[in-house]
Amino acid sequence: MGATSSFGFVVALILFAMPKLVSTSTQCKEIKKDRYSVSSLFKGPPSLNWRHKQVFVQAGCETKVPGHDENDPIPLGVPFEFETPLFKGTALLRFRNADSDHKQSHDSYFDGRKRLMQTVIQGQFKRPLKMSDVYVGSIFEQPLAQPPPPSFTKVLEAIVRRVAPGVILDLGSDKPKVVALFAGSAQTLSIDPPGKQPDIMQRDLPENVQSRLGDKLSSTTKRRKVLSLPKRAKEFEFDTDHVYTFHSYDDAMDYGRGTIHIPMYGDYDIKPSIGKQPLSLSAVTSTGDTLFSFIIWHQDMVDKMNQ
């Protein structure tokens, strides 16, 4: 699939196929389905400083950004510190079609590439976790107005699991979600002693897992193949001694415009489909703890909520 992340393509496929979502107010509360539960990540729409024009990126529930309260936009294009009950570190978010706080490096990163977004998460876990227990993806606060028939869901799940094994595809619950194992979905992963971690502002980030995960997972291809499978991923653990650098990018999901590029279709505006709620970039555990939560609002979403 080239530069497109397989997980990003899965999200594109699902949202393109879904009807509009029910419009209700958002709150911070638990989402539970079977053995998988996550903390809901929405605080409500911002009302103050939209310094990135049509986009407002907000720290979600349990995610603290020093020097920023919940009504402040978090930076785009420059690293910023954050902390949750599970993780402490630094993040870098770049959205191709949104204003950046560092235009030069923003332009340099996207120049000559089809990528529409980049996420880098770097830091240390506060307690050991199995790699089969940490998921990343999109979590929605509101239910689908017309959930797809179970038979369609089963077919879609079969297709999805061929593209991205280990994905949790939950379309019929009150809290829809599409998430995959973080260790298996990141484009590159670097595991380093403190002080030896890569500079996250550099244009290309290395894959460096061999010393920690062994020769069988020494390459990006091998690591993603093994760690995208829950049964295999449970054999490996995130420890508290090393610094982890997760690098993800996508040429399907355009957070700056709120659109998804669909092969053989073009750009599809997902904002009407998700209704009066934000997009999200979130990582959580199977027991509900938050690795990070970043909420992405668009001006027209907030305008609809105020109508």
C-alpha positions as CSV (number, residue, x, y, z in Angstrom):
1,M,0.0,0.0,0.0
2,G,3.0,2.2,-0.3
3,A,3.3,5.2,2.0
4,T,-0.3,4.9,3.2
5,S,-0.6,3.3,6.6
6,S,-2.8,0.2,6.4
7,F,-4.6,1.4,9.6
8,G,-5.3,4.8,8.1
9,F,-6.8,3.0,5.0
10,V,-9.0,0.9,7.3
11,V,-10.4,4.0,9.0
12,A,-11.0,5.6,5.6
13,L,-12.9,2.6,4.4
14,I,-15.1,2.4,7.5
15,L,-15.9,6.1,7.8
16,F,-16.7,6.3,4.1
17,A,-19.2,3.5,4.4
18,M,-20.9,4.7,7.5
19,P,-24.1,6.8,7.8
20,K,-24.3,10.1,9.8
21,L,-23.9,9.8,13.5
22,V,-26.4,10.8,16.1
23,S,-25.8,14.4,17.4
24,T,-25.6,14.7,21.2
25,S,-23.5,16.4,23.8
26,T,-20.1,15.0,24.6
27,Q,-18.8,14.1,28.1
28,C,-15.8,12.4,29.7
29,K,-17.0,8.9,30.7
30,E,-16.3,5.2,30.2
31,I,-16.7,3.3,27.0
32,K,-17.1,-0.5,27.5
33,K,-17.7,-3.3,25.1
34,D,-17.1,-7.0,26.1
35,R,-13.5,-7.3,27.3
36,Y,-12.3,-4.1,25.7
37,S,-12.8,-0.7,27.5
38,V,-11.4,2.7,27.0
39,S,-11.8,6.1,28.7
40,S,-13.8,8.5,26.6
41,L,-11.7,11.4,25.5
42,F,-14.0,14.4,24.8
43,K,-14.4,17.5,26.9
44,G,-16.6,19.6,24.7
45,P,-15.8,22.1,21.9
46,P,-13.3,24.9,22.5
47,S,-14.5,28.5,22.4
48,L,-11.4,30.7,22.6
49,N,-8.1,30.8,20.7
50,W,-8.2,29.3,17.2
51,R,-4.6,30.1,16.3
52,H,-4.5,27.4,13.7
53,K,-7.5,28.9,11.8
54,Q,-10.1,26.2,11.0
55,V,-8.5,23.6,13.2
56,F,-8.3,23.4,17.0
57,V,-6.3,20.6,18.6
58,Q,-7.1,20.0,22.2
59,A,-5.7,17.7,24.9
60,G,-8.3,15.1,25.8
61,C,-9.2,13.5,29.1
62,E,-6.3,12.6,31.4
63,T,-3.8,14.2,29.1
64,K,-2.0,17.2,30.7
65,V,0.1,19.6,28.6
66,P,2.2,21.9,30.8
67,G,1.4,25.6,30.3
68,H,-1.9,24.8,28.5
69,D,-5.4,24.5,30.0
70,E,-8.3,22.7,28.3
71,N,-9.3,25.8,26.4
72,D,-5.8,26.3,24.9
73,P,-4.8,24.8,21.5
74,I,-1.8,22.6,21.7
75,P,1.0,23.3,19.3
76,L,1.2,22.0,15.7
77,G,4.5,21.5,14.0
78,V,6.7,21.8,17.2
79,P,7.3,19.3,20.0
80,F,5.4,19.7,23.3
81,E,5.5,17.9,26.6
82,F,2.5,15.9,27.9
83,E,1.7,13.5,30.7
84,T,-1.0,11.0,31.5
85,P,-1.4,8.4,34.3
86,L,0.4,5.9,32.0
87,F,3.0,7.8,30.0
88,K,5.2,10.9,30.2
89,G,6.9,12.3,27.2
90,T,6.8,14.6,24.1
91,A,4.5,14.7,21.1
92,L,4.8,16.2,17.6
93,L,1.7,16.6,15.4
94,R,1.9,17.8,11.8
95,F,-1.2,18.2,9.6
96,R,-0.3,19.1,6.1
97,N,-3.4,21.4,5.5
98,A,-3.4,23.2,8.8
99,D,-1.3,26.2,10.0
100,S,1.9,25.2,11.7
101,D,3.8,26.9,14.5
102,H,7.0,26.1,12.6
103,K,6.4,26.7,8.9
104,Q,9.9,25.9,7.7
105,S,10.1,22.4,9.2
106,H,6.5,21.8,8.3
107,D,7.1,22.5,4.6
108,S,10.4,20.6,4.7
109,Y,8.7,17.5,6.1
110,F,5.9,17.3,3.6
111,D,7.8,18.5,0.5
112,G,7.9,15.8,-2.2
113,R,5.7,13.5,-0.2
114,K,2.0,12.4,-0.4
115,R,1.7,12.3,3.4
116,L,-1.1,14.3,5.0
117,M,-0.3,13.9,8.6
118,Q,2.5,12.9,11.0
119,T,2.4,11.9,14.7
120,V,5.4,11.3,16.8
121,I,5.1,10.1,20.4
122,Q,8.3,9.8,22.5
123,G,8.6,9.1,26.2
124,Q,8.5,6.5,28.9
125,F,5.9,4.3,30.3
126,K,5.1,4.6,34.0
127,R,4.4,0.9,34.5
128,P,5.2,-2.2,32.4
129,L,2.6,-3.2,29.8
130,K,2.3,-6.0,27.4
131,M,2.4,-4.8,23.8
132,S,-0.9,-6.6,23.2
133,D,-2.6,-4.2,25.6
134,V,-1.9,-0.8,24.0
135,Y,-4.1,0.4,21.2
136,V,-4.1,3.5,19.0
137,G,-6.8,4.9,16.7
138,S,-10.1,6.7,16.4
139,I,-12.6,6.7,19.2
140,F,-16.0,8.3,18.9
141,E,-18.3,9.5,21.7
142,Q,-21.5,9.1,19.9
143,P,-23.3,6.1,18.4
144,L,-24.0,5.5,14.7
145,A,-27.5,6.5,13.8
146,Q,-28.0,3.5,11.5
147,P,-25.4,0.8,12.4
148,P,-24.6,-1.5,9.5
149,P,-26.3,-4.9,9.5
150,P,-24.3,-7.6,11.4
151,S,-23.8,-9.5,8.2
152,F,-22.1,-6.5,6.6
153,T,-20.0,-5.9,9.7
154,K,-18.7,-9.5,9.5
155,V,-17.7,-9.1,5.9
156,L,-16.0,-5.8,6.6
157,E,-14.1,-7.3,9.6
158,A,-12.8,-10.1,7.4
159,I,-11.5,-7.5,4.8
160,V,-10.1,-5.3,7.5
161,R,-8.2,-8.1,9.2
162,R,-6.5,-9.0,6.0
163,V,-5.2,-5.4,5.7
164,A,-4.5,-4.8,9.4
165,P,-4.6,-7.9,11.7
166,G,-5.4,-7.2,15.3
167,V,-7.8,-4.3,14.5
168,I,-10.7,-3.8,16.9
169,L,-13.6,-2.8,14.7
170,D,-16.6,-1.8,16.9
171,L,-19.3,-0.2,14.7
172,G,-22.5,-1.2,16.5
173,S,-22.0,0.0,20.0
174,D,-22.9,3.4,21.6
175,K,-19.2,4.3,21.4
176,P,-17.8,3.4,18.0
177,K,-14.1,2.8,17.8
178,V,-11.5,1.6,15.3
179,V,-8.2,0.8,17.0
180,A,-5.1,-1.3,16.4
181,L,-2.1,-2.4,18.4
182,F,0.3,0.6,18.7
183,A,3.5,-1.5,18.5
184,G,2.4,-3.1,15.3
185,S,0.9,-0.1,13.5
186,A,3.6,2.6,13.9
187,Q,5.6,3.1,10.7
188,T,8.8,3.2,12.8
189,L,9.6,2.4,16.4
190,S,12.8,3.2,18.3
191,I,13.5,1.9,21.7
192,D,16.5,3.6,23.3
193,P,18.2,4.2,26.7
194,P,17.4,7.6,28.1
195,G,19.5,10.3,26.4
196,K,20.0,8.1,23.3
197,Q,16.6,8.7,21.7
198,P,16.3,10.3,18.3
199,D,15.5,13.9,17.7
200,I,11.8,13.9,16.7
201,M,12.1,17.0,14.6
202,Q,14.3,15.3,12.0
203,R,12.7,14.5,8.7
204,D,13.1,10.7,8.9
205,L,13.0,8.7,12.1
206,P,14.9,5.4,12.5
207,E,13.7,1.9,13.3
208,N,15.7,0.7,16.3
209,V,14.2,-2.2,18.1
210,Q,16.7,-5.1,17.6
211,S,18.5,-4.7,21.0
212,R,15.3,-4.8,22.9
213,L,13.1,-7.1,20.8
214,G,15.6,-9.4,19.2
215,D,16.8,-10.3,15.7
216,K,13.5,-11.7,14.6
217,L,11.9,-8.3,14.9
218,S,14.9,-6.3,13.7
219,S,13.3,-4.7,10.7
220,T,10.2,-2.5,10.3
221,T,8.4,-5.2,8.2
222,K,9.1,-8.0,10.7
223,R,8.2,-5.9,13.7
224,R,4.9,-4.7,12.2
225,K,4.0,-8.2,11.0
226,V,4.5,-9.8,14.4
227,L,3.3,-7.0,16.8
228,S,0.1,-6.4,14.9
229,L,-1.1,-9.9,16.1
230,P,-2.3,-9.9,19.7
231,K,-1.2,-13.5,20.3
232,R,2.3,-12.7,19.3
233,A,2.4,-9.2,20.8
234,K,1.6,-10.5,24.2
235,E,5.1,-12.1,24.3
236,F,6.7,-8.6,24.3
237,E,6.5,-5.8,26.9
238,F,6.8,-2.1,27.1
239,D,9.2,-1.5,30.1
240,T,9.8,1.6,32.2
241,D,13.5,1.9,31.6
242,H,13.6,2.8,27.9
243,V,12.5,5.7,25.8
244,Y,10.0,4.7,23.1
245,T,9.6,6.7,19.9
246,F,6.5,5.9,17.9
247,H,6.4,7.5,14.5
248,S,3.2,7.3,12.4
249,Y,2.1,9.0,9.2
250,D,-0.7,8.7,6.7
251,D,-1.6,9.8,3.2
252,A,-5.3,8.9,3.5
253,M,-6.5,10.9,6.6
254,D,-6.4,14.7,6.2
255,Y,-7.0,16.1,9.7
256,G,-6.3,19.6,8.5
257,R,-9.4,19.5,6.2
258,G,-11.4,16.8,7.9
259,T,-11.4,14.6,4.8
260,I,-10.2,11.2,3.8
261,H,-8.7,10.3,0.4
262,I,-10.5,7.2,-0.9
263,P,-8.7,5.3,-3.7
264,M,-10.7,5.4,-7.0
265,Y,-13.0,8.0,-5.4
266,G,-11.1,11.1,-4.3
267,D,-11.5,13.2,-1.2
268,Y,-14.4,12.4,1.1
269,D,-15.6,15.0,3.7
270,I,-16.2,12.9,6.9
271,K,-17.3,15.9,9.1
272,P,-21.0,15.5,8.1
273,S,-20.8,11.8,8.8
274,I,-19.4,12.1,12.3
275,G,-21.9,14.7,13.3
276,K,-21.5,17.1,16.3
277,Q,-18.3,15.6,17.7
278,P,-14.6,15.9,17.1
279,L,-12.0,13.6,15.4
280,S,-9.5,12.0,17.7
281,L,-5.9,10.7,17.8
282,S,-5.9,8.5,20.9
283,A,-4.0,5.6,22.4
284,V,-5.4,3.6,25.3
285,T,-5.0,0.3,27.1
286,S,-7.4,-2.6,27.1
287,T,-8.3,-1.7,30.7
288,G,-9.0,2.0,30.0
289,D,-5.8,3.9,30.9
290,T,-4.7,6.7,28.5
291,L,-1.4,6.8,26.8
292,F,-2.4,10.0,25.0
293,S,-5.6,11.7,23.8
294,F,-5.6,14.6,21.3
295,I,-9.0,15.9,20.1
296,I,-9.3,17.6,16.7
297,W,-12.1,20.1,16.1
298,H,-13.0,21.9,12.9
299,Q,-14.7,25.3,12.9
300,D,-17.8,24.0,11.1
301,M,-18.2,21.2,13.7
302,V,-18.4,23.8,16.4
303,D,-20.7,26.0,14.4
304,K,-23.1,23.1,14.1
305,M,-23.0,22.4,17.9
306,N,-23.9,26.0,18.5
307,Q,-26.9,25.9,16.2
